[in-house]
Amino acid sequence: MTDFSVLDLVPVREGGTLEEAYAASAALARTAEATGCKRFWIAEHHAMEGIGGGATSVVIGHIGNATSTIRIGAGGIMLPNHNPFVIAEQFGTLAALFPGRIDLGLGRAPGAGPELQRALRKDLHRAAELFPQDVAELQAILAGDPELPIRPTPGYGAHVEMWMLGSSLFGAQLAARLGLPYAFASHFAPTHLDAALALYRRDFQPSETLEKPHVMAAMTVFAAETAEEAELIASSQAQSFVRLRTGKPGRLPPPVPGYRDSLPPQARAILDHIGEASAIGTPAEIKTKIEAFIARTGADEIMLSGATYAPEARIRTLELVHEAMG
């Protein structure tokens, strides 16, 4: 049986506030828990006006206080932005506050230009080169390696489930070598999905925490009672993605009827590409698309992503996915 989880970027909408965004994320997490989702993850992004998850561990704590049983965590922490010791402290604290519920997904992409590098006081490209060593160090801290010369408290020996994230073959190779579960960001970068999953499963080496390969694949999903309504609520994220790819990012805009049809061919091609891992439509339509994606990937878990201008539409999508997939 395939599990379902939720990835939340904490979208900040045009005309809205950060306070509203955090309240909406908490409401979505409660719905995810009520509909039987396994995890609720927050993604780390910086200096993006329309995304409120920059202080990722703080937001995870907010979600933890809004829920009681669902696993919560980062999807993910971009480790080049940080150092392993501090991340161990942060997630060790979360593990103590919410025992048995904390996940730590790790990504390598610096995702930053020169301005952000200066703001973070980091050479992010050099830090990305050190990513495998930093992951191994963090793994040793959280596992309670007795040979460590210094032990963060909290953090040392914390019960945190580590994941490797990726959108290319690099993350798949590292996850296989370290014996970690692997989550692929197919919701926005589907190009290497099949090759990465094949490589991960082929080269996987069992570890103390994982005996066999475990795959999560992300999908963008928007569901509504009619196909037209689903396309309408999906148009806010479509606008944001096109704006981001054309160098004009901002807050999440209101939906626009017929938005996709209004685009020039190049912009429509951008949406068609990421649409390879998406399901937009009625419950029956998304069920067919999700089942086809599961059959293609053999994923153990599906991570549901998708931002809507009206928070209620995100909640309704989760409810309809639950009803459709049983």
C-alpha positions in Angstrom: 0.0 0.0 0.0 1.3 3.4 -0.9 1.4 6.1 1.8 0.6 9.8 1.1 2.3 12.8 2.6 2.2 16.6 2.2 4.9 19.1 1.2 4.2 22.6 2.2 6.1 25.7 1.0 4.1 28.0 3.4 2.8 30.1 0.5 2.3 33.8 1.1 -0.5 35.1 -1.1 -0.9 38.5 -2.7 -2.8 40.7 -0.3 -2.1 38.3 2.6 0.3 38.2 5.5 2.8 35.9 7.0 0.6 35.3 10.0 -2.2 34.1 7.7 0.3 31.8 5.8 1.4 30.1 9.0 -2.2 29.7 10.2 -3.1 28.2 6.8 -0.2 25.7 7.0 -1.3 24.6 10.5 -4.8 24.1 9.2 -3.5 22.1 6.3 -1.4 19.9 8.6 -4.4 19.2 10.8 -6.3 18.1 7.6 -3.3 15.9 6.5 -3.4 14.2 9.9 -7.1 13.7 9.9 -7.0 12.2 6.4 -4.3 9.7 7.3 -1.3 11.2 5.7 2.0 9.9 7.0 4.2 13.1 7.0 3.9 16.8 6.7 7.1 18.5 5.5 8.2 22.1 5.3 10.7 23.2 2.5 13.5 25.6 3.1 13.7 28.7 0.8 15.3 32.0 1.5 14.7 35.6 0.3 11.5 34.6 -1.6 8.6 36.9 -0.9 6.0 34.3 -1.6 7.4 31.5 0.6 7.4 31.6 4.4 9.5 28.5 5.3 12.9 30.1 5.6 13.2 29.4 9.4 12.3 25.8 8.7 12.9 24.3 12.1 10.8 27.0 13.7 7.9 26.4 11.3 8.2 22.6 12.0 7.7 23.4 15.7 4.6 25.4 14.9 3.2 22.5 12.9 4.1 20.1 15.7 2.1 22.1 18.1 -0.9 22.1 15.7 -0.9 18.3 15.4 -0.4 15.3 17.5 0.4 12.1 15.6 1.5 12.9 12.0 5.3 12.8 11.3 6.7 16.3 10.7 9.9 17.5 9.3 12.0 19.2 6.6 11.7 18.5 2.9 14.2 19.7 3.1 17.0 21.4 4.8 19.6 22.6 2.2 22.6 21.6 4.2 25.1 23.8 2.3 23.3 26.7 3.9 24.2 25.5 7.4 26.7 23.4 9.4 25.9 19.9 10.6 26.3 20.7 14.3 23.7 23.4 14.4 21.2 21.4 12.3 21.7 18.5 14.8 20.9 20.9 17.7 17.8 22.2 15.9 16.4 18.7 15.0 17.5 17.2 18.3 15.4 19.9 20.0 12.4 19.0 17.7 12.9 15.3 18.4 12.7 16.0 22.2 9.6 18.2 21.8 7.8 15.8 19.4 9.2 12.3 20.2 9.1 9.8 17.4 7.7 12.3 14.9 10.7 14.1 13.3 12.0 13.7 9.8 15.1 15.4 8.4 15.3 15.5 4.6 18.6 16.9 3.3 19.2 18.6 0.0 22.5 19.7 -1.7 21.3 22.5 -4.0 22.7 25.9 -2.8 19.8 27.6 -4.6 21.4 31.1 -4.0 23.0 33.9 -5.9 25.8 36.1 -4.7 23.6 38.3 -2.5 22.2 35.4 -0.5 25.6 33.9 -0.2 26.9 37.1 1.4 23.8 37.3 3.7 24.4 33.7 4.9 28.1 34.3 5.2 28.7 31.1 3.2 30.5 30.0 0.0 27.6 27.9 -1.0 29.2 26.3 -4.0 32.2 25.2 -1.9 29.7 24.0 0.8 27.8 21.9 -1.8 31.1 20.2 -2.7 31.4 19.2 1.0 27.8 17.9 1.1 28.6 14.2 1.3 31.0 14.7 4.2 28.5 17.0 6.0 25.7 14.4 5.6 28.0 11.7 7.1 28.9 13.9 10.0 25.3 14.7 10.7 24.4 11.0 10.4 27.1 10.2 13.0 25.9 12.9 15.4 22.3 11.8 15.3 23.3 8.1 15.6 25.3 8.9 18.7 28.7 7.9 17.4 30.9 7.5 20.6 34.0 8.5 18.6 32.8 12.1 18.1 35.1 14.7 19.8 32.2 17.0 20.6 28.5 16.1 21.2 25.7 18.6 20.6 23.0 18.7 23.3 20.3 18.4 22.1 21.1 16.4 19.0 23.6 13.7 19.9 21.8 10.3 19.6 18.5 12.0 18.7 15.8 9.8 17.2 15.5 11.6 13.9 14.6 9.9 10.6 17.1 11.1 7.9 16.2 11.3 4.2 18.1 12.2 1.2 16.4 14.5 -1.3 17.2 14.9 -4.9 16.3 15.9 -8.4 19.3 14.3 -10.2 21.4 11.2 -10.0 23.8 12.6 -7.4 21.3 12.4 -4.5 20.3 8.9 -5.6 23.9 7.7 -5.5 24.5 9.2 -2.1 21.2 7.8 -0.6 22.1 4.4 -1.9 25.6 4.5 -0.5 24.5 5.7 2.9 21.5 3.4 3.1 19.0 6.3 3.5 15.4 6.6 2.2 15.2 8.7 -1.0 12.7 11.4 -1.9 12.7 12.7 -5.5 11.5 16.2 -6.4 9.6 15.2 -9.4 6.9 17.8 -8.7 9.2 20.5 -10.2 12.1 18.6 -11.8 10.9 15.3 -13.3 13.6 14.9 -16.0 15.8 12.3 -14.2 13.0 10.6 -12.2 13.2 7.1 -13.7 17.0 7.0 -14.0 17.5 8.2 -10.4 15.1 5.7 -8.9 16.6 2.8 -10.9 20.1 3.8 -9.8 19.1 4.1 -6.2 17.4 0.7 -6.1 20.3 -1.0 -8.0 23.1 0.4 -5.8 21.3 0.5 -2.4 23.4 -0.7 0.5 21.5 -1.7 3.7 22.2 0.4 6.8 21.4 0.1 10.5 18.3 2.2 9.9 17.1 0.8 6.6 17.2 -2.7 5.2 15.9 -2.1 1.7 15.3 0.8 -0.7 12.5 3.2 0.2 11.3 5.7 -2.3 9.1 8.8 -2.1 8.2 10.7 -5.3 6.5 14.1 -5.3 3.5 15.1 -7.3 1.6 18.4 -7.8 -2.0 17.6 -7.2 -5.1 19.9 -7.4 -8.6 18.4 -7.0 -12.0 19.8 -7.1 -15.6 18.7 -7.9 -15.2 19.8 -11.5 -12.2 19.8 -13.9 -12.7 23.4 -14.6 -12.5 24.4 -10.9 -9.4 22.2 -10.5 -7.7 24.0 -13.4 -8.7 27.4 -12.0 -7.2 26.8 -8.5 -4.1 25.3 -10.1 -3.5 28.5 -12.0 -2.1 30.4 -9.0 0.8 28.1 -8.7 1.2 27.9 -12.5 1.6 31.7 -12.5 4.1 31.6 -9.7 6.2 29.0 -11.5 6.3 30.9 -14.8 7.1 34.1 -13.0 10.0 32.4 -11.1 11.4 30.8 -14.3 11.2 34.2 -16.0 13.0 36.1 -13.2 9.9 37.8 -11.8 9.1 35.9 -8.5 6.6 37.3 -6.0 3.7 36.4 -3.8 1.1 33.8 -4.8 -1.3 35.5 -7.2 -5.1 35.0 -7.4 -6.3 32.3 -9.9 -6.9 33.3 -13.5 -9.5 31.5 -15.7 -7.9 30.1 -18.8 -4.4 31.0 -17.7 -2.6 28.2 -19.5 -4.3 28.9 -22.8 -3.2 32.5 -22.6 0.5 31.7 -22.4 3.0 31.8 -25.3 4.4 28.4 -26.4 7.7 28.7 -24.4 5.9 29.4 -21.1 3.4 26.6 -21.8 6.2 24.2 -22.4 7.6 25.0 -18.9 4.3 24.0 -17.4 3.9 20.9 -19.6 7.3 19.7 -18.4 6.6 19.9 -14.7 3.2 18.6 -15.4 4.7 15.1 -16.1 4.3 14.6 -12.3 1.0 16.2 -11.7 -2.7 15.4 -11.3 -5.3 18.1 -11.9 -9.0 17.4 -12.1 -11.9 15.6 -10.5 -11.5 12.9 -7.9 -11.9 10.2 -10.6 -9.3 12.0 -12.9 -6.7 12.4 -10.2 -7.1 8.8 -9.0 -6.3 7.6 -12.5 -3.3 9.9 -12.8 -1.9 9.1 -9.3 -2.3 5.3 -9.9 -0.4 5.6 -13.2 2.4 7.5 -11.5 2.6 4.9 -8.7 2.7 2.2 -11.3 5.5 4.0 -13.2 7.7 4.8 -10.1 6.9 1.9 -7.8 7.0 4.6 -5.0 6.5 3.5 -1.4 5.1 7.0 -0.7 3.7 9.9 -2.7 4.4 13.4 -1.5 1.5 15.8 -2.4 2.5 19.3 -3.3 0.5 22.3 -4.6 -0.2 25.9 -3.5 -3.6 27.5 -3.9 -4.6 31.1 -3.4 -7.5 30.2 -1.1 -6.3 28.0 1.7 -9.6 26.2 1.7 -8.9 24.8 -1.8 -5.7 23.1 -0.5 -7.6 21.5 2.3 -10.4 20.4 -0.1 -7.8 18.9 -2.4 -6.5 16.7 0.5 -10.0 15.6 1.4 -10.8 14.6 -2.2 -7.5 12.8 -2.6 -8.3 10.8 0.6 -11.8 10.0 -0.7 -10.5 9.0 -4.2 -7.6 6.9 -3.1 -9.3 5.3 -0.2 
